Amino acid sequence: MTKFVLVTGAGGFIGGHMVASLLQQGYRVRAVDIKPQWQWYQRFPEAENLTLDLREKTNCYQAANGCDWIYNFAADMGGMGFIENNKALCMLSVLINTHMLMAARDVGATRYFFSSSACVYAGYKQKTTDNPGLKEEDAYPADPEDGYGWEKLFSERMCRHFREDFGLETRVARFHNVYGPHGTFDGGREKAPAAISRKVIQAKLSGSNEIEIWGDGLQTRSFMYIDDCLHGVQAIMHSDIREPINLGSAEMVSINQLVDIVEEIAGVHLKRRYKLDAPLGVRGRSSDNTLIKKLLGWEPSTPLREGMEKTYAWIYDQIVNTSGKDSVVNLY
């Protein structure tokens, strides 16, 4: 019998792609997001599409009712600019995961996925640009990103204890900077790959020949393409991996190197203006993939240049040909 699967945050970037993937595999899907459906990045008539605020307990029970598996991507979040300036809003996402876990337990769901973040990792492990890669045990002693990181770390523990106390099989992946088409690229919630793509495109179209970069450009990160994220999430969901695990690329680059890549794709070379008082986050962060390679025999491997070509092309089309983030795409 085909599983009935709930995807929360389905109007967002990762959730929309997950709905598409599950439908293509033949699952019955209920897609839920707080946004009006005309604002969803991807919407599919084959899914049962609902607009619900999952901070409210009763809405979580409505969303989960009848579902076998639950993928919880819903959260109030964005790039570092949003996270550092909206700590209370980010913390309030704890209501979503708490109420969704309660609903999953009570409606009889058999498996539950929670999308955590590399922001749970201790800040004192991320003070240099040559970060060797964060291992799963580096989340403790706890010193996560204030606000957003604390909510994710607490929610990880909630998942653990719902498994231990109530027998709900939970799976947790710590995402490292997921990027790709069909996501936020303006408005303040976008992350570095999308923001830099947009800035390069706008500079190219306007002829300004200049780009603003947050920080000194030396800070380092790794970025995971959406296809790797989807594969990893579903592999983890189907596995026996009960503890939080890294899901990210080990290809670490500086922000300056990321700009180099996008400039090369665009065929431009821009003057760089560094905004040193902008929100920066940690100095260096990358994913240590030792554990996921051991347990799954796999790790995210899409080269950054390859993923950025696809991301840049999609954002370029949105800026040139459509109204941008408010357009809804039905892929099939």
HELIX and SHEET records of a PDB file:
HELIX    1   1 PHE A   13  GLN A   24  1                                  12    
HELIX    2   2 GLN A   37  GLN A   39  5                                   3    
HELIX    3   3 LYS A   57  ALA A   64  1                                   8    
HELIX    4   4 MET A   80  ASN A   85  1                                   6    
HELIX    5   5 LYS A   87  MET A   91  1                                   5    
HELIX    6   6 VAL A   94  VAL A  107  1                                  14    
HELIX    7   7 ALA A  118  VAL A  120  5                                   3    
HELIX    8   8 GLY A  123  LYS A  125  5                                   3    
HELIX    9   9 GLU A  136  ALA A  139  5                                   4    
HELIX   10  10 TYR A  148  PHE A  166  1                                  19    
HELIX   11  11 ALA A  192  SER A  206  1                                  15    
HELIX   12  12 ILE A  226  HIS A  238  1                                  13    
HELIX   13  13 ILE A  255  ALA A  266  1                                  12    
HELIX   14  14 THR A  290  LEU A  296  1                                   7    
HELIX   15  15 LEU A  304  ASN A  321  1                                  18    
HELIX   16  16 GLY A  324  ASP A  326  5                                   3    
SHEET    1   A 7 GLU A  48  THR A  51  0                                        
SHEET    2   A 7 ARG A  28  ASP A  33  1                                        
SHEET    3   A 7 PHE A   4  THR A   8  1                                        
SHEET    4   A 7 TRP A  69  ASN A  72  1                                        
SHEET    5   A 7 ARG A 111  SER A 117  1                                        
SHEET    6   A 7 GLU A 169  PHE A 175  1                                        
SHEET    7   A 7 ILE A 245  LEU A 247  1                                        
SHEET    1   B 2 VAL A 178  TYR A 179  0                                        
SHEET    2   B 2 MET A 224  TYR A 225  1                                        
SHEET    1   C 2 GLU A 210  TRP A 214  0                                        
SHEET    2   C 2 LYS A 271  LYS A 275  1                                        
SHEET    1   D 2 THR A 220  SER A 222  0                                        
SHEET    2   D 2 MET A 252  SER A 254 -1                                        
END                                                                             
